[in-house]
Amino acid sequence: MTDNEDQVAGVAGLLLAAGGGRRLGGRPKALLEHRGHPLVEHAVAALRAAGCARVHVVLGARAADVRARAALEGCVLVDNPDWERGMGSSLCAGLASLTGTGAGAALVSLVDQPGIGTEAMARVRAGYRDETSLASAAYAGVRGHPVLLGAAHWAGVLATATGDRGARAYLRAHAAEIALVECGDVAQPYDIDTEADLVHLE
């Protein structure tokens, strides 16, 4: 098996980019500009540079605008009609789209965390061993994103992901199995949620 085949069959990137930016005046987070490009493009590039040959992007708010304005060639674009119900619905849509692809794990990243780049994603991706793997970035010992979910855990996540909690309940229940990967030296886990957070964009 070549390295590229291993990447396809191993860890797929799963980018959750459906948020409507309710506290940002209704501007979809995927299209917020950062260094001359939409946030969704930055996140996809980071996942690919970290070794994810397959990248699925979950869209929701103004999905047609995101498709038209962002360069997402080669990505699998997944529409989440229930995006307003929260991140849990997007995570479920994304994992469902990966079922049957042969991916052994999903590296889950959030579009509104531009301070988390390739280095952190690559560290967490390296935690993949097989379909039972669970790994997460940690910042000063506190679990954050990205999160690596082995395929053996997808059904459990799908059964428990609700609202904005995503996989939190499942990960809490399986905390002893999670390999924490410290990333505080290479990434900043801030979210772009409010107008005040826009200071982080360049």
Phi, psi and omega per residue, in radians:
M1 nan 2.290 3.132
T2 -1.345 2.902 3.105
D3 -1.027 -0.710 -3.111
N4 -1.148 -0.709 3.101
E5 -1.115 -0.637 3.113
D6 -1.129 -0.673 3.123
Q7 -1.116 -0.747 -3.114
V8 -1.146 -0.809 -3.094
A9 -1.375 -0.298 -3.081
G10 -1.558 -1.660 -3.003
V11 -1.889 2.110 3.035
A12 -1.684 2.551 3.031
G13 -1.449 2.386 3.086
L14 -2.237 1.872 -3.093
L15 -1.789 2.132 3.110
L16 -1.618 1.917 -2.998
A17 -2.340 0.613 -3.022
A18 -1.703 -0.155 -3.000
G19 -1.054 2.480 -3.092
G20 -1.609 -0.049 3.121
G21 1.088 0.813 -3.101
R22 -0.965 -0.693 -3.136
R23 -1.514 0.114 3.088
L24 -2.034 0.492 3.128
G25 1.281 0.383 3.108
G26 1.400 0.312 3.074
R27 -1.483 2.125 -3.140
P28 -1.085 2.330 -3.053
K29 -1.100 -0.550 -3.110
A30 -1.024 -0.513 -3.050
L31 -1.760 0.055 3.054
L32 -1.073 2.351 -3.073
E33 -1.458 2.395 3.100
H34 -2.544 2.049 -3.120
R35 0.950 0.686 3.020
G36 1.480 0.060 -3.126
H37 -2.425 2.696 3.081
P38 -1.116 2.618 -3.135
L39 -0.979 -0.603 -3.108
V40 -1.091 -0.609 3.116
E41 -1.197 -0.715 3.112
H42 -1.053 -0.783 -3.078
A43 -1.171 -0.719 3.106
V44 -1.094 -0.767 -3.141
A45 -1.072 -0.684 3.139
A46 -1.162 -0.733 3.118
L47 -1.092 -0.744 3.141
R48 -1.154 -0.750 -3.141
A49 -1.136 -0.444 3.119
A50 -1.398 -0.095 3.062
G51 1.948 0.151 3.126
C52 -1.597 1.791 -3.138
A53 -1.257 -0.582 3.083
R54 -1.781 2.225 3.116
V55 -2.271 2.140 3.046
H56 -1.833 2.327 -3.117
V57 -2.071 2.123 3.140
V58 -1.605 2.113 -3.125
L59 -1.922 2.680 3.119
G60 -2.577 -1.484 -3.125
A61 -1.039 2.222 3.118
R62 0.805 0.835 -3.094
A63 -1.007 -0.659 -3.133
A64 -1.108 -0.680 3.109
D65 -1.157 -0.694 3.123
V66 -1.110 -0.779 3.110
R67 -1.042 -0.668 -3.066
A68 -1.348 -0.607 -2.980
R69 -1.747 -0.377 -3.084
A70 -1.782 2.483 3.096
A71 -1.491 1.736 -3.064
L72 -2.163 0.567 3.141
E73 -1.012 2.398 3.106
G74 1.508 -0.169 3.096
C75 -1.531 2.676 2.951
V76 -1.610 2.032 -3.101
L77 -1.668 2.167 -3.045
V78 -1.997 2.085 3.110
D79 -1.490 2.297 3.074
N80 -1.969 1.707 -3.127
P81 -1.161 -0.277 -3.121
D82 -1.781 0.434 -3.017
W83 -1.018 -0.508 -3.114
E84 -1.187 -0.246 3.107
R85 -1.353 -0.166 3.056
G86 2.060 3.076 -3.047
M87 -1.066 -0.531 -3.134
G88 -1.012 -0.705 -3.130
S89 -1.177 -0.609 3.114
S90 -1.229 -0.692 3.093
L91 -1.074 -0.744 3.133
C92 -1.123 -0.749 3.131
A93 -1.092 -0.706 -3.131
G94 -1.179 -0.797 3.122
L95 -1.126 -0.687 3.114
A96 -1.075 -0.633 -3.131
S97 -1.227 -0.386 -3.136
L98 -1.533 -0.289 3.136
T99 -1.074 2.256 3.132
G100 1.551 -0.010 -3.140
T101 -1.492 -0.239 -3.061
G102 1.603 -0.073 3.114
A103 -1.136 2.381 3.125
G104 -1.567 -0.251 -3.135
A105 -2.829 2.791 3.037
A106 -2.055 2.286 3.021
L107 -1.682 1.827 -2.994
V108 -1.599 2.178 -3.130
S109 -2.255 2.713 -3.123
L110 -1.920 2.370 -3.045
V111 -1.185 -0.399 -3.053
D112 -1.657 0.423 3.091
Q113 -2.185 1.178 -3.087
P114 -1.165 -0.222 3.101
G115 -1.360 -0.112 3.092
I116 -1.828 1.930 -3.040
G117 -2.021 -2.706 -3.011
T118 -1.030 -0.725 -3.043
E119 -1.067 -0.819 -3.141
A120 -1.157 -0.721 -3.138
M121 -1.093 -0.713 3.141
A122 -1.155 -0.660 3.120
R123 -1.098 -0.784 -3.113
V124 -1.238 -0.691 3.100
R125 -1.008 -0.624 -3.125
A126 -1.162 -0.190 3.086
G127 -1.358 -0.052 -3.132
Y128 -1.297 2.218 3.044
R129 -2.077 -0.809 3.116
D130 -2.830 -2.972 -3.033
E131 -1.184 -0.179 3.111
T132 -1.625 -0.004 -3.060
S133 -1.152 2.490 2.961
L134 -2.384 2.198 3.119
A135 -2.544 2.689 -3.114
S136 -2.618 2.515 2.971
A137 -1.143 2.613 3.054
A138 -2.311 2.565 -3.132
Y139 -2.208 1.922 -3.007
A140 0.921 0.701 3.076
G141 1.473 -0.068 -3.116
V142 -1.726 2.222 -3.084
R143 -1.102 2.417 3.110
G144 -2.587 -2.613 3.137
H145 -1.920 2.742 0.004
P146 -1.318 2.919 3.129
V147 -2.200 2.362 3.081
L148 -1.783 2.099 -3.127
L149 -1.978 1.913 3.060
G150 -1.110 2.595 -3.041
A151 -1.032 -0.447 3.127
A152 -1.155 -0.283 -3.111
H153 -1.737 -0.139 -3.019
W154 -1.066 -0.748 -3.124
A155 -1.058 -0.701 3.118
G156 -1.148 -0.691 3.104
V157 -1.159 -0.776 3.138
L158 -1.034 -0.551 -3.101
A159 -1.389 -0.284 -3.019
T160 -2.147 -0.163 -3.079
A161 -1.361 2.042 3.123
T162 -2.449 2.720 3.065
G163 0.927 -2.473 -3.138
D164 -1.602 0.163 -3.072
R165 -1.512 -0.287 3.105
G166 0.962 -2.210 -3.091
A167 -1.601 0.188 -2.995
R168 -0.992 -0.817 -3.101
A169 -1.105 -0.743 -3.126
Y170 -1.139 -0.757 -3.121
L171 -1.167 -0.614 3.092
R172 -1.109 -0.710 -3.128
A173 -1.218 -0.390 -3.100
H174 -2.026 0.488 -3.038
A175 -0.980 -0.623 -3.087
A176 -1.178 -0.322 -3.100
E177 -1.641 -0.151 -3.029
I178 -1.471 2.223 3.010
A179 -1.492 1.968 3.113
L180 -1.466 2.273 -3.089
V181 -2.050 1.894 -3.090
E182 -1.138 2.228 -3.107
C183 -2.269 0.133 -3.091
G184 -1.085 -0.328 3.138
D185 -1.494 -0.208 -3.090
V186 -2.198 -0.053 -3.077
A187 -2.605 2.763 3.068
Q188 -2.163 2.078 -2.982
P189 -1.556 0.631 3.114
Y190 -1.285 2.694 3.069
D191 -1.861 2.624 2.989
I192 -1.714 1.595 -3.056
D193 -1.972 -0.604 -3.042
T194 -2.217 2.981 3.110
E195 -0.994 -0.632 3.140
A196 -1.109 -0.518 -3.117
D197 -1.278 -0.283 -3.100
L198 -1.112 -0.254 3.096
V199 -1.055 -0.395 -3.124
H200 -1.343 -0.292 -3.121
L201 -1.487 2.551 -3.083
E202 -2.011 nan nan
